[in-house]
């Protein structure tokens, strides 16, 4: 009998006693340490190449958030409402994201001890990224691209995924039992994931097609 997948090991965020931040601090290459901030902005927020350490955004509303090449250590982005978030080539460690993001670009990134909770996500591009100890809880995701990722101890709980892509992914201790899956691309690379019997039944046609098996009662 196969062993159950190992759960993610999420570190507790310590984000109390923070200094109140200001919108003027949000700029490219900024260094933000030990601040709390509410963002409700009509213009894009550019934190390209920024370094965030011990930062809590209690609310983050903007038409676009640019985080490309940024580093996030012990950061919480709560009550997010952002149509476009560009976080390509970012480094996340001990982080939390909740809220709504239309297009979330996080390719070629590193995510360690990251919790996506209560999220409504449109297209999520994690292609080529490394995920270690990542949890999705109470999320709804239209498209999730995990192509060419390396995932270890990743779990989905009460999460709907309309379209999942896993071509050339390397999965270890990935728990999909709490996910509702509508479509899967690259199903031959689901090795290392755990699914339920019901999910296996739903995916039988895709598994058969991948193995070159024709299924017919005629």
C-alpha positions, 0 to 999 in steps of 0.5 A, a space after each residue: 500500500 502506497 504511503 500517503 503524501 507528505 503534507 506541506 510544512 508551512 511556517 507561521 508568519 510573524 507580522 505583528 508590531 509593524 510600522 505603518 507604511 506609505 504608498 511613496 515607499 512602493 517603487 522599483 528596487 525598494 527595500 521594505 522591512 517591517 511595515 503594514 500597509 493598505 493599498 487602494 490605488 487607481 494606477 499600477 504599482 511597480 515593485 520590480 526588483 524590490 525586496 520585501 521582508 516582514 511586510 503585511 498588505 492588509 488590502 491590495 487593490 490596483 489595476 496591476 502589480 509588478 513584482 518581477 525579479 522581487 524577493 518576498 520573505 515573510 510577506 502577506 498579501 491579503 484581500 487582493 483585487 488585482 487584474 494583472 500580477 507579474 511576479 515572474 522570476 520571483 523568490 517567495 519564502 514564508 508568504 500568504 496570498 488571498 483574494 482575486 487575481 485575474 492573470 498571475 504570472 510566476 514563471 521561473 520562480 521559487 516558492 517555499 512555504 507559501 499559502 494561497 488561501 481563499 483565492 479566485 485566480 484566473 490564469 496562473 502561470 508557474 511554468 518552470 518554477 520550483 514549489 516546496 511546501 505550497 498549499 492551496 486552500 479554498 481556491 478557485 482556479 480557471 487555468 493552472 500551468 505547472 508545466 516543467 515545474 518541480 513540486 514537492 509537498 504541494 497540497 490542494 484543499 477544497 480547490 477547483 481547477 478548471 484546467 490543469 497543465 503538467 507537461 514535463 513536471 516533476 512531482 513529489 508528494 503532490 496531493 490533488 485529492 482535495 481538488 476538483 479537476 475538470 481537464 488535465 493536460 500532460 497527464 503522463 507527468 502526474 507521476 508523484 501525485 496522489 488522487 482519489 478513486 473518483 478522480 482516477 475514474 474521471 481521468 480514465 479516458 485521458 490515461 487510456 489515450 496517453 497509453 494508446 489504449 482504445 476503449 470501446 464496447 462495440 
